[in-house]
Amino acid sequence: MLWKNLWGGSQTLIFPARPAEGKGFRGQVRFNPDLCTGCAICKFRCTSRAIEYKAGKGEFTWSYDPGQCTFCGRCVEGCKTHALSQDAECPPLYLTIHELKEVYTVARKAPAPKPAPAAPPAAGGNAESVGGAQ
């Protein structure tokens, strides 16, 4: 085994070459501030702490650091408004910490008005709906 390893040639890729991504690869998270409601579910679902959320008066700050991300997709799955998505490619190479970090300051949107409750149907009803005489 030692002889095979010594004379087998290089088994590593030359930097920055990478292997091709496999089917179903989940890459860097993308944020659409127009769809975000500021619920912060993505922050709580992010196990690697790549997403930070800070609430303020009338606005909130949302940030994402791909250098910390494990690309698991839990944040994307938990986003009810589809403000998060994932690329199908590897994130770019970076040389310094937080170089790829993205920070957005978003104004809070007013909540959508709730529809008025429907009136209950009348107690007597008419002859056609009851199945009365024709």
C-alpha positions in Angstrom: 0.0 0.0 0.0 2.9 2.4 0.8 4.5 1.7 -2.6 1.2 2.3 -4.4 0.7 5.6 -2.5 4.3 6.9 -3.2 4.3 6.0 -6.9 0.6 6.5 -7.7 0.9 10.1 -8.5 -0.9 13.2 -7.2 -4.5 12.6 -6.0 -5.3 16.2 -5.1 -6.8 18.9 -7.2 -4.7 21.9 -8.2 -6.0 25.0 -6.4 -8.6 26.5 -7.3 -9.9 23.6 -9.4 -13.0 21.9 -8.0 -14.9 18.8 -8.7 -18.3 19.2 -10.5 -21.3 19.6 -8.3 -23.6 16.6 -8.0 -27.3 16.5 -8.7 -29.2 18.1 -5.9 -26.3 20.3 -4.7 -27.5 23.1 -2.5 -25.2 26.2 -2.7 -25.1 29.7 -1.5 -28.2 31.2 0.0 -29.8 34.2 -1.9 -32.0 36.8 -0.2 -34.8 38.7 -1.8 -35.6 41.7 0.6 -38.8 42.5 -1.3 -40.4 39.3 -0.2 -39.1 39.2 3.4 -41.5 40.0 6.2 -38.8 40.1 9.0 -40.2 37.0 10.9 -36.6 35.8 11.6 -37.5 32.1 11.3 -34.4 31.7 9.0 -32.1 32.9 11.9 -33.6 30.3 14.3 -33.3 27.5 11.8 -29.7 28.2 10.9 -27.6 25.8 12.9 -24.3 27.3 11.7 -25.2 30.8 12.7 -24.5 32.1 9.2 -27.7 34.3 9.3 -28.0 37.2 11.7 -31.1 39.3 12.3 -31.4 42.5 14.3 -34.7 44.2 14.8 -35.1 48.0 14.9 -37.8 50.6 14.9 -39.5 50.5 11.5 -36.7 48.4 10.0 -34.5 45.3 10.5 -31.1 44.2 9.5 -30.5 40.8 7.9 -27.1 39.4 7.1 -25.7 36.2 5.7 -22.1 34.9 5.8 -21.5 32.0 3.3 -18.1 31.4 5.0 -20.0 30.1 8.0 -22.8 28.4 6.1 -23.1 24.6 5.8 -25.5 24.9 2.9 -28.0 22.6 4.6 -31.1 24.5 3.3 -33.0 24.6 6.6 -33.4 28.4 6.3 -34.8 28.1 2.8 -37.2 25.4 3.8 -38.5 27.4 6.7 -39.1 30.7 4.8 -42.8 30.9 4.2 -42.6 33.9 1.9 -39.9 32.4 -0.3 -37.5 35.3 0.3 -34.6 32.8 0.5 -33.4 30.5 -2.3 -30.2 28.6 -3.0 -27.9 28.7 -6.0 -27.0 25.4 -7.7 -23.3 26.3 -7.8 -20.4 26.5 -5.3 -19.9 29.9 -3.6 -16.8 31.8 -4.9 -13.4 31.4 -3.3 -12.5 33.9 -0.6 -9.3 34.7 1.3 -10.4 36.7 4.3 -13.0 36.1 6.9 -16.4 37.7 6.3 -15.3 38.7 2.7 -18.5 37.3 1.2 -20.9 38.5 4.0 -24.0 40.3 2.7 -25.9 42.8 4.9 -29.3 44.2 4.1 -31.3 46.8 6.0 -35.0 46.4 5.1 -38.0 48.6 6.1 -40.8 46.7 7.9 -43.9 46.1 5.8 -47.3 46.7 7.3 -49.1 43.4 8.0 -51.8 42.5 5.5 -55.3 43.3 6.8 -57.3 40.2 8.0 -60.4 39.5 6.0 -63.7 40.1 7.8 -65.4 36.9 9.1 -68.2 35.6 6.8 -71.7 36.1 8.1 -73.4 32.8 9.3 -76.1 31.4 7.0 -79.7 32.2 7.7 -81.5 29.7 10.0 -84.6 29.1 7.9 -83.1 28.8 4.5 -85.2 28.6 1.3 -87.2 25.7 -0.1 -84.8 24.9 -2.8 -81.8 24.5 -0.5 -83.7 22.3 1.9 -85.0 20.0 -0.8 -88.6 21.0 -0.5 -91.5 20.8 -3.0 -90.8 21.5 -6.6 
